[in-house]
Amino acid sequence: MDLGIITEGQLNLIKEIRKFWEQQVMWMRFYIQSAVREDPDLQAVLNRLFVNSRDFYYLLLVFFGRSAAERFASFITAHMSRIVSLIDALKANDQETVNRLTVELNENANEWAAFLAQMNPYWEEMQWRQLLQSFVGQTINEVVAIMAGEYEEGIRIFDNIENIAYDIADSLAKGIIFSFIP
């Protein structure tokens, strides 16, 4: 993110948004691993994962208002819910449901991208589509790798997801800074 000289407030916003996205990908990975292994912490991890949509809501509420913050939170909640269902379908070898959920995840990403582009003139829909489609695709790949016992591949994919999350966070922060923070 090239912003030239940034203020302390801008830096704090960048750090906060990056933290939220780090939490998102970290707790999703913990959930994937717990679900695949059927760990006893599964429900606790799932509960913590869904705290993320609330955290995003409160962050965006300050800048965009209740309606937009709720809508953003609904997109991330839909993403998480579908990944949870996708894992269940993969474990049950239910290919029809896997296919449907994959389509729904991609549709959610496209709708999310269009919403973001409407929220802020500094956000372009095509950029968001690319970022969110990459995020969805890599998350699905991570689930498949972990379920197949390909742990090194799962780690490599997670590294990609983490980089995508930073790109998403930086894009969010940049748009907010350009729109709201002098």
Steps between C-alpha positions, in 0.01 A plus 500: 500500500667821387341789683808720528520640851228359722368628830488305823122468463538359150764255617276387786213440258725294270622293796146448630359385167800270445442355847136428416597319180778308677241389753263398221746275321652363821167404658375356170811281484451391861140412414599305189752297697261438790218399266714263295644335813167519685675662796304558820566876471302522176201694638719739699713572192189547287353742753824701500515500120158664478608777738694637201190622319402697810848652519484606135156647562624726779802614304301595191209647697713804585570581136202372302207482739287215628345381175828469309679345798223242540514415131879459508468276807233296320739427212774376730248298703366341180856416394577333833168313511550360153855386576368322811231331288753421226717310748198300614406421139855396413512272804168344392621463138197704391632635170171666404508712816872569455432631150205714615697649789798575276272694266340679795839594643604652168167680458534639853851626414370672184209661685737606776732659242212691340385618842847625591531687171169674573607586855810695413616676182858390570406133477474339156274200449742309278781533754266375773375213285857386442592525869186333631495227234863422586407494868212258437698276265799473728281431803330214314843370395615516862201293613565240230873478580444457873228241444736308270774504762719719280617711791799668336276602209244626749768717662611634160139584415451666838803719429325608177176564689685712753650712220158540338358603838768769532415624149131513594578681825726751327238568234233555763729729700608697195141568397401606850805724535444668165130552581497587869835558665702811416 
